[in-house]
Amino acid sequence: MEEFNTKKSYFDILQDYIQSGSKETLSDDEQRYLDVLYLLNSLRRKYGKENAISFIQRPPNNIPYRKARAMYDEAINLFYGDDGIEKQSHRNAMFEGLMAAANLVLKTSENSKDIEVYGDLITKAYKIKGLDTPEPPRIPEGLYKKPIKIYSLNPGAISLPSVDRNALAERIDNLEISDIEKNRVRQEAGVDKVDFLDLYDEQETKVGSKS
């Protein structure tokens, strides 16, 4: 068997390979690298971290210690990764190990002391997964949903009763204000159409009087 390439990591390639549904074809070196990561993960579950790392340092892989430790971390992130967060990957792996140990204790329990050990393992698994931390309160949908605004001079658009424009015009005409102000109020109330030229002239007059 060819000597293992200890200078190169195929982690990113393998991550893309798995995320794509394993549709691509791996090279011989990439496939061997993946096989070793699978092996590390399996050995870790049964024999623990240090034994798994020690195993791949021996023939037929002969992987140096530093590279073996790096590949162990890659195995954890590849098979337990959660959105690329390394710390969460280790939590997932530790949770699985604790649950496996707890189930083994439960199956082989003979007395109340064994049940206490089982309960302690379950509690540790519960905490390491973060299940003891209450979930943050959900934000009411109305707080972040963009409000719907309707701009209309027609009250019926929002199911309001229509205004009697004749009655409204009569009330405006009875106001003790100048004819110019009455015209502006009638336009703003929607009784008369807005005359933009009049508004412009009125604004020009105000500006001229100030200067």
C-alpha positions as CSV (number, residue, x, y, z in Angstrom):
1,M,0.0,0.0,0.0
2,E,1.3,3.5,-0.8
3,E,2.5,5.7,2.0
4,F,-0.2,7.9,3.4
5,N,0.0,11.5,2.3
6,T,0.6,13.3,5.7
7,K,1.0,16.8,4.2
8,K,-2.4,17.2,2.6
9,S,-5.9,17.4,4.1
10,Y,-8.9,16.4,2.0
11,F,-11.4,17.6,4.6
12,D,-13.0,20.4,2.5
13,I,-13.4,18.1,-0.5
14,L,-15.0,15.3,1.6
15,Q,-17.3,17.8,3.2
16,D,-18.5,19.0,-0.2
17,Y,-18.7,15.3,-1.3
18,I,-21.0,14.3,1.5
19,Q,-23.2,17.5,1.4
20,S,-23.8,17.0,-2.3
21,G,-25.2,13.5,-1.6
22,S,-21.9,11.7,-2.6
23,K,-22.6,12.1,-6.3
24,E,-19.1,12.9,-7.3
25,T,-16.3,10.3,-7.7
26,L,-13.4,10.5,-5.2
27,S,-9.8,9.9,-6.1
28,D,-7.9,7.0,-4.5
29,D,-6.2,9.4,-2.0
30,E,-9.5,11.1,-1.2
31,Q,-11.3,7.8,-0.7
32,R,-8.5,6.5,1.6
33,Y,-8.6,9.7,3.6
34,L,-12.4,9.3,4.1
35,D,-11.9,5.6,5.1
36,V,-9.5,6.6,7.8
37,L,-11.9,9.3,9.1
38,Y,-14.7,6.7,9.2
39,L,-12.3,4.4,11.1
40,L,-11.4,7.1,13.6
41,N,-15.0,7.8,14.3
42,S,-15.8,4.1,14.8
43,L,-12.8,3.5,17.0
44,R,-13.6,6.6,19.1
45,R,-17.1,5.3,19.9
46,K,-15.8,2.0,21.1
47,Y,-12.4,2.6,22.5
48,G,-12.1,6.3,23.1
49,K,-10.1,9.2,21.6
50,E,-6.5,8.3,22.5
51,N,-6.9,4.7,21.4
52,A,-8.4,5.7,18.1
53,I,-5.5,8.2,17.4
54,S,-2.9,5.6,18.5
55,F,-4.4,2.9,16.2
56,I,-4.0,4.9,12.9
57,Q,-0.3,5.6,13.8
58,R,0.4,1.9,13.3
59,P,0.6,0.0,10.0
60,P,-0.9,0.0,7.4
61,N,-1.5,3.8,7.8
62,N,1.6,4.9,9.7
63,I,0.2,8.4,10.3
64,P,2.4,10.6,12.5
65,Y,0.9,11.7,15.8
66,R,0.3,15.3,14.9
67,K,-1.5,14.4,11.7
68,A,-3.4,11.7,13.5
69,R,-4.7,14.2,16.0
70,A,-5.6,16.7,13.3
71,M,-7.5,13.9,11.4
72,Y,-9.4,13.0,14.6
73,D,-10.6,16.6,14.9
74,E,-11.6,16.5,11.2
75,A,-13.6,13.2,11.8
76,I,-15.5,14.9,14.6
77,N,-16.3,17.9,12.5
78,L,-17.2,15.9,9.4
79,F,-19.6,13.5,11.1
80,Y,-21.0,15.7,13.9
81,G,-20.6,19.2,12.4
82,D,-23.5,21.6,13.0
83,D,-23.3,24.6,10.7
84,G,-19.5,24.5,10.8
85,I,-19.3,25.2,14.5
86,E,-16.5,23.0,15.9
87,K,-17.5,23.4,19.6
88,Q,-21.0,22.1,18.8
89,S,-19.5,19.2,16.9
90,H,-17.7,18.1,20.0
91,R,-20.8,18.5,22.1
92,N,-22.7,16.3,19.7
93,A,-20.0,13.6,19.8
94,M,-19.8,13.7,23.6
95,F,-23.6,13.6,23.9
96,E,-23.7,10.4,21.7
97,G,-21.0,8.8,23.8
98,L,-22.7,9.6,27.1
99,M,-26.1,8.3,25.8
100,A,-24.4,5.1,24.6
101,A,-22.7,4.6,28.0
102,A,-26.0,5.3,29.8
103,N,-27.9,2.7,27.7
104,L,-25.2,0.1,28.5
105,V,-25.4,0.8,32.2
106,L,-29.2,0.5,32.1
107,K,-29.1,-2.8,30.2
108,T,-26.6,-4.3,32.7
109,S,-27.9,-2.7,35.9
110,E,-28.3,-5.0,38.9
111,N,-29.0,-2.6,41.8
112,S,-30.1,0.9,42.7
113,K,-26.5,2.1,42.5
114,D,-26.4,1.3,38.8
115,I,-29.6,3.2,38.3
116,E,-28.0,6.2,40.0
117,V,-25.0,6.0,37.6
118,Y,-27.5,5.8,34.7
119,G,-29.3,8.9,35.9
120,D,-26.0,10.8,36.3
121,L,-25.0,9.9,32.7
122,I,-28.3,11.0,31.4
123,T,-28.1,14.3,33.3
124,K,-24.6,15.0,31.9
125,A,-25.7,14.2,28.4
126,Y,-28.7,16.5,28.9
127,K,-26.5,19.4,30.0
128,I,-23.7,18.9,27.4
129,K,-26.3,19.1,24.7
130,G,-27.7,22.3,26.2
131,L,-31.1,20.9,26.8
132,D,-31.1,22.3,30.3
133,T,-31.0,25.9,28.9
134,P,-34.4,27.4,28.3
135,E,-35.1,28.5,24.8
136,P,-35.2,32.2,24.3
137,P,-38.7,33.6,24.1
138,R,-40.1,33.7,20.6
139,I,-40.6,37.2,19.1
140,P,-44.2,37.9,18.3
141,E,-44.7,37.8,14.6
142,G,-46.2,41.2,14.5
143,L,-43.0,42.9,15.8
144,Y,-40.9,42.0,12.8
145,K,-43.5,41.7,10.1
146,K,-43.7,44.8,7.9
147,P,-47.0,46.6,8.5
148,I,-49.4,47.1,5.7
149,K,-50.1,50.8,5.1
150,I,-53.0,52.1,2.9
151,Y,-53.0,55.7,1.8
152,S,-56.4,56.7,0.4
153,L,-58.8,59.6,0.3
154,N,-61.6,57.1,0.0
155,P,-62.9,55.9,3.4
156,G,-64.5,52.9,1.8
157,A,-61.0,51.5,1.0
158,I,-60.7,50.6,4.7
159,S,-64.4,49.8,5.3
160,L,-65.2,53.2,6.8
161,P,-68.5,55.0,6.0
162,S,-68.3,57.5,3.2
163,V,-68.5,61.2,4.1
164,D,-71.4,63.4,2.9
165,R,-69.3,65.9,1.0
166,N,-72.2,68.3,0.5
167,A,-72.7,68.5,4.2
168,L,-69.0,68.9,4.8
169,A,-68.7,71.7,2.2
170,E,-71.6,73.5,3.9
171,R,-69.8,73.3,7.3
172,I,-66.6,74.6,5.7
173,D,-68.4,77.5,4.1
174,N,-69.8,78.5,7.5
175,L,-66.4,78.7,9.0
176,E,-65.3,82.3,9.9
177,I,-62.1,82.2,7.8
178,S,-61.0,83.8,4.6
179,D,-62.1,82.5,1.2
180,I,-58.5,81.5,0.4
181,E,-58.4,79.4,3.7
182,K,-61.8,77.9,2.9
183,N,-60.6,76.8,-0.5
184,R,-57.5,75.2,1.0
185,V,-59.6,73.4,3.7
186,R,-62.1,72.2,1.0
187,Q,-59.2,70.7,-1.0
188,E,-57.6,69.1,2.0
189,A,-61.0,67.6,3.0
190,G,-61.4,66.1,-0.5
191,V,-64.5,68.2,-1.2
192,D,-62.7,70.0,-4.1
193,K,-59.9,68.7,-6.3
194,V,-56.5,69.9,-5.2
195,D,-55.3,72.8,-7.3
196,F,-51.5,72.5,-7.2
197,L,-51.0,75.8,-9.0
198,D,-52.9,77.6,-6.2
199,L,-50.8,75.8,-3.6
200,Y,-47.6,76.8,-5.4
201,D,-48.7,80.4,-5.7
202,E,-49.7,80.4,-2.0
203,Q,-46.3,79.0,-1.0
204,E,-44.5,81.6,-3.2
205,T,-46.5,84.4,-1.5
206,K,-45.5,83.1,2.0
207,V,-41.8,82.9,1.0
208,G,-41.9,86.4,-0.5
209,S,-43.5,88.0,2.5
210,K,-40.9,86.5,4.8
211,S,-38.0,87.8,2.7
